[in-house]
Amino acid sequence: MPPRKDTDASLSVPAFYGAELRYKREAAGLTLEALANGSFRGLSFLSQIERGERRMPEDLARYVDKRLETDGFFERRCEDVQKARQAGHPLYFMDIPDLEKCAVTIEDWAPSVLPGLMQTEAYIRKLNQSVTPWARPEVVEERVRARTARAEIWRREDRPTYWAILREALIRRPLLPPEQMAEQLEHILEVIRSTQSVFQIVPETTVAHPLMMGLAKVMTFPDAPPMVWTEGEHSGQVVDYPPLVAEYRRSYDLLRAVALPPEASLAIIEETARGYRNEAQQQD
């Protein structure tokens, strides 16, 4: 059996919290299975908390404090971990960046906006200004920094295998001025090619297709069941019930079949980026 890889508690508040949970659990002589028994949570969920990858719900923190006799420590520190994890992300989204980091595969379907992992700062900023025009400038900039930080995943050697599918309208109907839109599309090309990822476009002529009702992100993990993330305007949901995950998996596979081939899709991105470049030059 390979040696256990301990979480570096100095990396973040969630990592410290998780390392402390593992320390207290082992000091009490409990396995993960024993602690999970009676918690109404799965073994993989507790394991992800110990690695600093998922948030500890308050009801689970109370259960852990009682089981490990930790005098309310984990319940008291729940809010600290929540604040550290949120840092520029909506409350409902705050677990997703850490889940992306530990995923083996990520498959994005983007029907309304470009996938967050491939957005430039200009795109993120404009998107936030449009969706929440009441947000203060400093809040918008905090969101820009948080979403940009997610893209650090591309620089990791152990990054997830990535596949993205999006509607053609997202590149044909620009959210940004021509020059910035060209930069956004060129950024997508650079990310996809430098990471050997796969990118497909659902053409505008394809009106009816699977997953036409909304966004979906399918993620798999080395030691936990797969899950799906769905999101609306101001809310999101983790789907981990196996039969539902299987339905999303089937729908995503069928969506690949109706999308254009990867090379043809990248060619469209290249052509459209050149068009925006030419338009920007004509405006100068």
C-alpha positions in Angstrom: 0.0 0.0 0.0 1.4 3.4 -0.9 2.1 5.8 1.9 -0.7 8.2 2.8 -0.4 11.7 1.5 -1.2 14.1 4.3 -2.9 17.4 3.6 -0.6 20.5 4.0 -2.4 22.4 6.7 -0.6 25.6 5.8 -2.2 25.9 2.4 -5.5 27.4 3.5 -8.0 27.7 6.3 -10.0 24.8 4.8 -6.8 22.7 4.6 -6.0 23.4 8.3 -9.6 22.6 9.3 -9.5 19.3 7.4 -6.1 18.3 8.8 -7.3 19.0 12.3 -10.4 16.8 11.7 -8.1 14.0 10.6 -5.9 14.4 13.6 -8.7 14.4 16.1 -10.4 11.4 14.4 -7.2 9.4 14.5 -6.5 10.4 18.0 -9.9 9.1 19.0 -9.0 5.8 17.3 -11.7 6.1 14.6 -11.6 5.2 10.9 -13.4 7.3 8.4 -16.0 4.6 8.1 -16.6 4.7 11.8 -17.0 8.4 11.9 -19.2 8.4 8.8 -21.5 5.8 10.4 -24.5 7.8 11.8 -23.5 11.1 10.2 -25.9 10.9 7.2 -22.9 11.6 5.0 -20.9 9.3 2.8 -17.3 8.2 3.4 -16.0 10.2 0.3 -17.7 13.4 1.6 -15.8 13.2 4.9 -12.6 12.3 3.1 -12.9 15.4 1.0 -13.4 17.6 4.1 -10.3 16.1 5.6 -8.4 17.1 2.4 -9.7 20.6 2.6 -11.8 20.1 -0.6 -15.3 20.4 0.7 -17.1 22.5 3.3 -18.3 21.0 6.6 -22.0 21.6 7.0 -23.0 22.8 10.5 -25.1 19.8 11.3 -22.2 17.5 10.4 -19.8 19.7 12.5 -22.1 19.3 15.5 -22.1 15.5 15.0 -18.3 15.4 14.7 -17.9 17.5 17.8 -20.1 15.2 19.8 -18.5 12.0 18.4 -14.9 13.2 18.9 -15.6 15.1 22.1 -14.0 18.3 20.7 -16.0 20.8 22.8 -17.7 22.5 19.8 -14.4 23.3 17.9 -15.6 22.2 14.5 -19.0 23.9 14.8 -17.3 27.2 16.0 -14.8 27.2 13.1 -17.4 26.4 10.4 -18.0 30.1 9.7 -14.2 30.8 9.4 -13.8 28.0 6.8 -16.9 29.3 4.9 -15.6 32.8 4.7 -12.2 31.6 3.5 -13.7 29.3 0.9 -16.2 31.9 -0.4 -13.6 34.7 -1.1 -15.2 36.3 -4.1 -17.5 33.4 -5.0 -21.3 33.2 -4.3 -22.1 31.2 -1.2 -23.7 28.4 -3.3 -20.6 28.1 -5.5 -17.8 28.1 -2.9 -17.1 24.4 -3.0 -16.8 24.1 -6.7 -13.2 25.6 -7.2 -11.7 23.1 -4.8 -13.7 20.3 -6.4 -12.3 21.3 -9.8 -8.8 21.1 -8.4 -9.1 17.5 -7.3 -11.1 16.3 -10.3 -9.8 13.7 -12.7 -12.0 14.9 -15.5 -14.2 18.1 -16.1 -16.8 18.3 -18.8 -18.4 21.7 -19.3 -21.6 22.5 -21.2 -22.0 26.3 -21.6 -25.3 27.3 -23.2 -25.4 30.9 -22.0 -21.9 32.2 -21.1 -18.4 31.0 -21.8 -17.1 28.4 -19.3 -15.7 30.1 -16.2 -12.3 28.3 -16.5 -11.7 29.9 -19.9 -12.9 33.4 -19.2 -10.6 36.4 -19.5 -10.6 39.2 -16.9 -12.5 41.5 -19.3 -15.2 38.9 -19.9 -15.6 38.1 -16.2 -15.8 41.8 -15.3 -18.4 42.6 -18.0 -20.4 39.5 -17.1 -20.6 40.5 -13.5 -21.5 44.1 -14.3 -24.3 42.9 -16.6 -25.8 40.2 -14.3 -25.5 42.2 -11.0 -25.4 45.9 -12.1 -26.0 46.8 -8.4 -22.7 45.3 -7.2 -20.1 47.7 -5.9 -16.9 48.0 -8.1 -14.8 46.5 -5.3 -17.1 43.5 -5.1 -16.9 43.0 -8.9 -13.1 43.1 -8.8 -13.1 40.6 -6.0 -15.2 38.3 -8.2 -12.8 38.9 -11.1 -9.8 37.8 -8.9 -11.6 34.8 -7.6 -12.6 33.5 -11.0 -9.2 34.2 -12.5 -7.6 32.2 -9.7 -9.6 29.2 -10.8 -7.7 29.3 -14.1 -4.5 28.4 -12.2 -5.6 24.8 -12.7 -4.2 25.0 -16.3 -0.7 25.4 -15.0 -0.7 22.3 -13.0 1.0 19.1 -14.3 -1.8 17.0 -12.7 -4.6 19.1 -14.1 -7.9 17.4 -15.0 -8.7 16.1 -18.4 -11.0 18.8 -19.8 -13.8 18.8 -22.4 -16.0 21.9 -23.2 -19.0 22.3 -25.4 -20.7 25.6 -26.0 -23.3 27.3 -28.2 -22.0 29.0 -31.4 -24.1 32.1 -30.4 -21.7 32.8 -27.5 -18.9 33.7 -29.9 -21.0 35.2 -32.7 -22.9 37.6 -30.4 -20.1 39.4 -28.6 -20.3 40.4 -25.0 -17.2 42.6 -25.4 -15.8 45.2 -27.8 -14.1 43.6 -30.9 -10.5 43.8 -29.6 -11.4 42.3 -26.2 -13.6 39.6 -27.8 -10.7 38.7 -30.0 -8.5 38.3 -27.0 -11.1 36.2 -25.3 -11.3 33.8 -28.2 -7.5 33.6 -28.6 -7.3 32.8 -24.9 -9.7 29.8 -25.5 -7.5 28.6 -28.4 -4.4 28.9 -26.2 -5.9 27.0 -23.3 -7.4 24.2 -25.4 -4.2 23.6 -27.4 -1.7 24.0 -24.6 -3.5 21.5 -22.3 -4.6 19.0 -25.1 -8.2 19.6 -24.1 -11.2 19.1 -26.3 -13.5 21.8 -27.5 -16.8 21.6 -29.5 -19.4 24.0 -30.7 -23.1 23.3 -31.1 -24.0 25.2 -34.3 -26.7 27.8 -34.3 -28.7 25.6 -36.8 -29.0 22.9 -34.1 -32.1 24.1 -32.2 -33.1 20.9 -30.3 -30.5 18.8 -28.5 -29.8 17.2 -25.1 -29.1 19.6 -22.1 -30.9 22.4 -23.9 -32.4 23.5 -20.6 -29.3 24.7 -18.9 -25.6 24.6 -17.8 -24.0 21.4 -16.6 -20.5 20.6 -15.3 -19.7 16.8 -15.0 -16.7 16.0 -12.7 -15.1 12.7 -11.8 -12.6 12.0 -9.0 -9.9 9.5 -8.1 -11.5 8.4 -4.9 -15.1 9.7 -4.8 -18.2 9.2 -6.9 -18.8 11.5 -9.9 -21.0 14.6 -9.5 -22.7 17.2 -11.7 -22.9 20.9 -11.0 -25.9 22.9 -12.4 -26.3 26.6 -12.1 -28.9 29.3 -12.7 -28.8 33.1 -12.4 -28.4 33.3 -8.6 -28.3 29.7 -7.5 -26.7 26.3 -8.2 -26.9 22.7 -7.2 -24.6 19.7 -6.7 -26.1 16.6 -8.2 -24.5 13.4 -6.8 -27.5 11.0 -6.7 -26.1 8.2 -8.9 -29.2 7.6 -11.2 -29.3 11.4 -11.9 -25.6 11.6 -12.5 -26.0 8.8 -15.0 -28.8 10.7 -16.8 -26.5 13.8 -17.1 -23.7 11.6 -18.3 -25.9 10.1 -21.0 -27.1 13.5 -22.0 -23.6 15.0 -22.2 -22.5 12.0 -24.4 -25.4 12.6 -26.8 -24.6 16.3 -26.8 -21.1 15.5 -28.1 -22.7 13.7 -31.0 -24.7 16.7 -32.2 -21.8 19.2 -31.7 -19.3 20.0 -34.5 -16.0 18.0 -34.5 -13.2 19.5 -32.3 -11.0 20.7 -35.3 -13.9 22.3 -37.0 -14.9 24.0 -33.8 -11.4 25.4 -33.2 -11.4 26.6 -36.9 -14.6 28.6 -36.2 -12.9 30.1 -33.1 -9.9 31.1 -35.2 -11.9 32.6 -38.0 -14.2 34.5 -35.6 -11.2 35.9 -33.6 -9.7 37.2 -36.9 -12.9 38.9 -37.7 -13.0 40.7 -34.4 -9.3 41.7 -34.9 -10.0 43.1 -38.3 -13.1 45.0 -36.9 -11.0 46.4 -34.1 -8.3 47.6 -36.5 -10.9 49.3 -38.7 -12.2 51.2 -35.7 -8.8 52.6 -34.8 
